[in-house]
């Protein structure tokens, strides 16, 4: 096998590895984006629930129902 043939085979092998890693990176980016959105949604939901709870305690305090 000539040096050029060996280099071409090595280049093809490296290109396959590169494309595989590139595809894995794209998949991980999509998963990361989905997790970021889920985290943002959960944070928003938590803030809403905290506000509701504060309002409830405030109401109970105003009504004299807290000791």
C-alpha positions as CSV (number, residue, x, y, z in Angstrom):
1,X,0.0,0.0,0.0
2,X,1.4,3.4,-0.9
3,X,1.8,6.2,1.6
4,X,-0.8,8.3,-0.2
5,X,-3.3,5.4,0.0
6,X,-2.6,4.9,3.7
7,X,-3.0,8.6,4.3
8,X,-6.3,8.7,2.5
9,X,-7.5,5.7,4.6
10,X,-6.4,7.4,7.8
11,X,-8.1,10.7,6.6
12,X,-11.4,8.7,5.9
13,X,-11.2,7.0,9.3
14,X,-10.6,10.3,11.1
15,X,-13.5,11.9,9.2
16,X,-15.8,9.1,10.3
17,X,-14.7,9.6,13.9
18,X,-15.1,13.4,13.6
19,X,-18.7,13.0,12.2
20,X,-19.6,10.6,14.9
21,X,-18.3,13.0,17.6
22,X,-20.1,15.9,15.9
23,X,-23.4,14.0,15.9
24,X,-22.9,13.1,19.6
25,X,-22.2,16.7,20.4
26,X,-25.4,17.8,18.6
27,X,-27.4,15.3,20.5
28,X,-25.9,16.4,23.8
29,X,-26.6,20.0,23.0
30,X,-30.3,19.2,22.3
31,X,-30.5,17.3,25.6
32,X,-28.8,20.2,27.4
33,X,-31.2,22.7,25.9
34,X,-34.2,20.6,26.9
35,X,-32.9,20.3,30.5
36,X,-32.3,24.1,30.6
37,X,-35.9,24.7,29.6
38,X,-37.2,22.2,32.1
39,X,-35.1,23.9,34.8
40,X,-36.4,27.3,33.9
41,X,-40.0,26.0,33.9
42,X,-39.5,24.4,37.3
43,X,-37.9,27.6,38.7
44,X,-40.9,29.6,37.5
45,X,-43.3,27.1,39.0
46,X,-41.4,27.2,42.3
47,X,-41.5,31.0,42.4
48,X,-45.3,30.9,41.7
49,X,-45.8,28.4,44.5
50,X,-43.6,30.4,46.9
51,X,-45.7,33.5,46.2
52,X,-48.9,31.6,46.8
53,X,-47.6,30.3,50.1
54,X,-46.5,33.7,51.2
55,X,-49.9,35.1,50.3
56,X,-51.6,32.3,52.2
57,X,-49.5,33.0,55.4
58,X,-50.2,36.7,55.0
59,X,-53.9,36.1,54.8
60,X,-53.9,33.7,57.8
61,X,-51.9,36.3,59.7
62,X,-54.4,39.0,58.8
63,X,-57.2,36.8,59.9
64,X,-55.5,36.1,63.2
65,X,-55.3,32.4,62.5
66,X,-51.6,32.1,63.1
67,X,-50.2,31.7,66.6
